[in-house]
Amino acid sequence: MSLSFAVPVMAAPSDGTQNTEYTGISEEPEGAVSDETSTAESTDYEAKAVRVINALTETDSALTEAVEEEAAAAEEAAVVEEQSSGLSGSQVVEFARQFLGRNYRYGGTSLTSGTDCSGFTMAVYRNFGITLPHSSRSQRSIGTAVGSLEQAQAGDLICYSGHVALYMGNGQIIHSMNSKKGVVISNARYNSILAIRRVL
């Protein structure tokens, strides 16, 4: 900012009389801010403001993305729940019974060409939109625990050491037993039960 004011200058005329003239003098008081400094500060503030706005925009964008991902996950979970809602263990067992006598195949997951034990339970549940891991050990920890065989329901997983079967009810299981027998129905207590897991 510049301040302008007039300072009287006394000039002596040749005839000996005094004459007063006003000369315009522009003077900046000590400590005043020049236009150039003011412009530089303004530019600096604008740059800072832009950086803040950009940071807020990035944060907002990240939050929006996180919310969208969470919504998508919730929607997917709802679809799986909808697929399994109303599904009974008896339906699962009836579907599994179609494959009695099919071949046992180590590592197999095809109900028609052959499965191993966990491949059988996995493939049966896959038909109803429910995903199980292809491992008897892993299937031993999914779903919820059932306290005893007396509390077991059709469709529950009966887990043994290195083996898993599908409970049919009335103390019986259906499972892909081994390469000699394939998919068969057995007594659930044919071997020591390690865990019973409810998937539905």
N, C-alpha and C positions, 0 to 999 in steps of 0.2 A: 504494500500500500504506500502511495506517495502523497505527501501533504504539500500543497502549494500555497504560499502566501506572499504578500508584497511587502517589501522593506523600503522605507523612504530613503532616498539618496539626496543628500544636500549638494547642490552644485552652485558654485559662485559665478554669477553672470559678470560680464565685463563691466557693467555699469555700477558694480558695487552692491547691488541688491541681492537678496537671497531668493532662490527659486527652488521649490521642492518637486522632485521627480520620483515617480514610483516605478521601480524595476521589478518584474516578476521573477522570483527566485524559487526554484524547486529544490526542496531539501528533505532528505529522509532522516527522521529522528533515529537516534542511536537505538539499536535493538529491533528495528522494524524489519518485517519479513518482505523480501522482494517478491515480485510476481513469479520469477523463475523458481524460487524456493517453494512457493505455494503450489505451483503446478507440479513440481517433483513429488511433494508430499501427497498431493491428490492422486497422482499416478500410482504411488506406492500403496495407498489405501485401496485403490481400485484393484490392484494386483492381488492384495491380500484377500479382499472380498471375493474375487474370482476363485482363488484357491480354496477358500472356505466353502463356497457354493459347490465347487467340484467335489470336494471331500464329502459334503452332505449328500450330493447326488449319488456318489459311488456307494455310500453307506445305505442309502435308501434303496438303491438297485439291488444290493446284496441281501437286504432284508426281504425285499419283494421276492427274490429268487428263492430264499429259504422258505418263505411262507408258501410259495407255489409248490415246492418240492414236498413240503409237509402235507399239503392238501392232496397232492397226487398219491402220496403213500396212504393217506387215510381213505381215499377213494378206492385204491387197489385192495386194501384190507376189507373195506365194505363189500366189494365184489366177491372176495373169497368167502366172507361170512354169509353173504346171500346165497352163494352156491352150496354151502354146507348146511345152512339153516333148513330145517325140515327133513334133513337127510337122517335116516335111521341106520343103526348098525345092522339091522336085518337086511336092509337093501344092499349094503356093502357085502354081506355074507352071500346073499343070493347071487350077486354078480360074480363073486369069487368062485362059487360052486360050478360055474360053467366050464372052468378050466381044470377040473379034476382029471387026473391021468396025463396032463401035459408034462413035457420033459423038464427035468432039472438041467439048468445050464449055468455053470459058474460065471458070474459077472453078467448074466443075462437079465434083460428087463422086458422081454416080449412075452406076453401072456400066451401067445400062439406058438412061438418057436422055442421058448424056453426061458426060464428065470432061475435065479438062485433064491434063497429064502427072503432076503430083504428086497430083492428085485420084484418078487411076487407081491408082497404087501405094498410096495411103492407103486407098482403098476395098477393094482386094484384101486388104491386111493386116488391115483392120478386120473382115473376115469371120472371121478367126481370133483375134479378141480382142486384136489388137496395134494400138496407137495410133501413128500417124505424123503429123507436122505437115503442114499443107497448104501446103507451100512447097518448091520444088526446092532452094533455098539451105539451108533448115533441114534437109532430109533428107540433105544432104551431110555433116552432122556428127553424125548419130545412129548408134547401134550401134557396131561396131568396124571399123577400117580394114582393107582387104584390099590387099595390096601391088601386085598386078598382075592383068590379065585372065586370065592363065594360072592364077592361084590362086583365081579367082572360082568361086562355086558357084551352082547354081540357087537363085533367091530373093534373091540379093544385089541391091542397088540400084546401078545404073550411073549416075553423075552427070556431067552435061555443064554447059556454061555456059548457065544458064537452062532446063535440061531435066533430067529424070530418067526412068529406065526400069528395068524388071525383067529381070534376067538369067535366061535360060532354060537356059544351058549351050551347049557347042559353038560359042561365039562369037556367039550370037544373043540378041537382046533382044525383049521385047514391051512396047509403050508406046503411049500416046495421043499420036500424033505431032503432028498439026496439024489445022486445020479441013477441009483437003482430003482427008486420008487417014484420019483417025480412029485407031482402035486397030489397030496393025499389028505384024508381026514384021520386024525389021531386023537388019543386021549390027551388032554392038556397036561396031565401029570406024568407023561411018558419020560420026562426028564425034570431035573430041578429047575423051578421057575425063579429067575432072578428079579424080574420086575414085570409089572402090568401097567401099560400106558393107555390112556384114553385120548383118542385123537378128536372125536366128535364132541 
